[in-house]
Every structure is written in C-alpha cells, then in structure tokens.
Amino acid sequence: LQGSATLFVQANGGGTIDLSNLATLTHSGTRGIDFQSDGNDSTITLGALGGGIIDSVHVDAESGGSILWGAPTQFTNSELDLAGASTINTSQLTDIDGSSLFISAGATVSFPNLTTFTTVNANQNENLQSTGAGSLLSLASLTTVNLQGNATLFVQALNGGTIDLSALSTLTFAGTRGIDFQVYGANSSLDITALGTAGIDDVHLHSEGTPKRQQKQRQADKIR
C-alpha cells in the first residue's frame, strides 16, 4: 500500500471476495485499506491475513455481511465497524492497542481474551462505542487501560447500546491523554463496576444531555 488514499475491498449485496491467501500488507506513505462486507451473505475471506497479526486496516461488516479472517490475535492501530446481524471472530484477540471499535444496529461482539488496552501515543482520538438497542460491546475481561498521547479515548454507550467494562479497575496516564465515559439515550448502559470500587480519578463521566450530531433521549441513562 503506497500513496495517500484508500484501497477499498468491497463485497456487497451477497457478493463474495476470496482473499484467503493474502498474508502480508505493507504500508508506504499514508495509504489505507478498507475491507467492507455489506448485506446478507456478503463475505470477504481473509484467512491467511488473520493468522496472527492485523495492523492499520479498517474492517466494516454491516447488515448481515461477514468477514472471515480466521482467529487473529492482534488487531492494532485499526478500526472495526460492526452493524446488525454481521459476524466477525474476535474471540482470540489479545491486543487491539490503538484501535477503535464501533458497534451498532443490534450487533454484538465480545473480546474474552483481551485484558489490556493501550491508546496510540499521538494526537489521535480513539472510540469504544456501542449504539442502538441490542448493540453490545463486551470487554468484560479488560482490567487495564493505559492512556498515552495527547488526545481522548471516548467510551460511548448511545441510544440503547451497552458496553461491558465490568472488570476494568486500573487507568494509567502518560502525556495528556484523557478518557471520556459517555452514556446517552434511554436504556443505554455502561458497566464500570470495578473501576467505581477501585476509585475514579482524572476521568470525564457524562450521562445526560444531547451531544452534537446526535439526537438522544435523556431518561433512563445509566452508568453502573
């Protein structure tokens, strides 16, 4: 990947792309790659690429699309967008440092082997976001977040979305990086039980109001 634009790899409307032997991505300049699978029975197969390490990619599965990438252990400096009945295997991931996760439209995803998350050491925001009724981002095994750099990590449960960070007990800070927990909308839920027990310091908690670019209901918002 060279240059400064994006290579889009798109399976839409039931289409299939077989890249099962793709094992290596190299980056030169700021060129990115975006794997998009949109629609029922749409499939992108990346078996070899998911053999262990995935770095600096955008993966987007929506409306029943699937990304078949084996069982990678590392998904770093990347972005995952998962919406609706789409599927992707995150069960073996142990490292998602520097990545953002956007879960929406009733999608559910779990990271049972992820215990530590470290932000990118730069002026770049990251997001852990669950939006919409039935949407679930489960990070129930995550115990430690290391905040470095000089931007913000946004943790957002929006419009009925749920985020499980029930085991998170430790935040470390380097640089001026901040963390912003946000809950907007009826039945939205963010579980940070362990962090509340351990003591909360140097964070922003926001569970009311209407953020810009979002129309949110204010009742029944909940941070546990």
N, C-alpha and C positions, 0 to 999 in steps of 0.2 A: 504494500500500500504506500504510494508516494503521491506527492502533491498536497493540496489543501482542501479537497472536497470530500464527498462521501460515496462509497460503493454500496448500493442498495441491492440486497439479495431478497427477493420477494416471492412468496408463494401465496396466492390469493384465490378466493372463490373455489376452493377444493383442489388447487394445483399442488404439485409436488416438485421439490428440488432435492436431488440426491447429491450431496457433497460428502459422502461417507468416508472418502479417502483424504479429505482435506485435513492436514495435520499441522500446518505451520502458517502463521500470519506474521509478516514483518512490516514494520511501520517506518516510513521516512517522511519527514515533514509533519503536517497535521491531518493527513488523510485518515478518515474513519471508515468503519464498515458497519452496516446496519442489516441484521437478519430480521425479516418481517414475515410472519405467518398469520394470515388474517382470513377467517371463515372456516366453517365446519369442514373437516377432512383435509384442510390445507396442512402441508407438512414440509419441514426442512430437516434433512438428516445431516448431522454433523458428528457422526460417531467418533472419528479419529481426532477431531479437534477437541472433543470433550474427554480425551483420555487422561487429563490431569489438570492442565493449566489453561485458562482462558483469560486474556488481558486486553483491555482497551477496545471493547466491542459494545455495540448496542443490540440487545435481543428483545424482540417485540412479538408477543403472541396474543392475538385478540380473537374474540367471537368464535371460539372453538378451534382455533389454529394450534398446531403443535410444533415444538422444537425438540427433535430427538438428538440429544448431544451426549448420550452415554451417561457417565457418572463423574463429572469433573469435580476436583477438589478445590480448585481456585478459580474465582471469578472476580478479578481485581480491576480497579480503575475503569469500570464499565457501568452499563445501565440495563436494568431488566424492567420491562413493562409487560404485565400480565393482566388480561381482562377477560371477564366472562368465564366460559367453560374451557378455556385454553389450558394446556398442560405443559409442564417442563419439570425435569427431575433435578431437585435441589438437595436431595437427601444426603449426599456425600460431601457437600461443600463445607470446608473448614476455614476458608479465607475469602472474604469479599471486601477487603480493605479498599477504600477509596471509591466504592461503588454506590449507586443509588438504586432504590427499589420502588416501583410504582405499581400497586395492586389495586384493581378497580372492577366495577360491574359484577360483583359477586365471586370473583376469583379467590382462590385460597392457595397459599403457599407456605411451606414450613422449611426451616433450616435447623434440623435437630442436632447437627454436629458442629454448629457454629457457636463458639464460646467467647470470642474476642473480635471486636471491630475497631479498626484504626482509620481515621479520616486521612485524606490526602494532605500532604504538607505544602499547601499552596493557598492562594486566594480563590477558592472554588467551593461553592456550596454543595452539600450533598443532601439527599432526601431519603427518608424511610417513610413511605406513605401508603395508607390504605383508604380507599374512597368508595363509598356506596354500600348499601345494605347487603349483608352477607359476605363482604370482602374481608379477608383475614390474612394478615401478615404475622406469622408465628415465628418469633425469635426467642422462644421460651428457654433455650439453653444459653443464651448470651448473658454473660456475667460482667464483662468489662468493655467499656468504650473508651478508647484513647483518642482524645481530641487534640489535633495538631494543625498547624497552619494558622490562617487569619481570616477565615470565613465562618459559616454557620452550618451545623448539622440540624436540619429540620426533621422532626419526628411528628408525623401528622396523621391523625385519625379523623376522617372527614365524612360528613353525610351518611352516617351509619356504619362506617368502616371500623374495624377492630385491629389493634396492634397488641400483641402479647410480648411484653418485655419483663415478665414477672420475675425472672432471675437476675435482672440487671442490678448490681449492687455497688459497682465501682465506676467512677468517672475520673479520668486523669486529664490534665490540661498542659499543653505546651504551646507557646505562642499566644495568640489572642483568640483562638478558636472558641466559639460558643456553641451551646446546644439549646434548641427551642422546641419544647414539647407543646403541641397544639392539638386541641380537640374541639371540633366544630360540628354541630348538627345533631339532631335527635338520634339517640341510640349509638352514637359514636363512643368508642371505648378505648382507652389506653391503660394497660396494666403495667405499672412500675412499682409493684408492691415492695419488692426487696430494696429498691432504692429509697423508698419512703422510710423503711425501717432503719436503713443504714445512716440516713441523714442526707439531706439535699442541700447543695451549696453551689453557687455560681451557675444557675440554670434559669431559663425563662419558661414558666408554666402559663399557658393561655387556654382557657376552656370556655370562653364566651366571645360574643361579638361576631362580626362578619368580615373576614379578610377580603382584601381587594381581589377582584377577578373571580370571587366565589360567592354564591348566594347560599347562605347557611341558615338553618333554624337554630334557635338558641336554647330551647328547652331540652332537658334530659341529657345534657352533655355530662360526661363522666370521666374523671381521672381517678384511678384506684391506686 
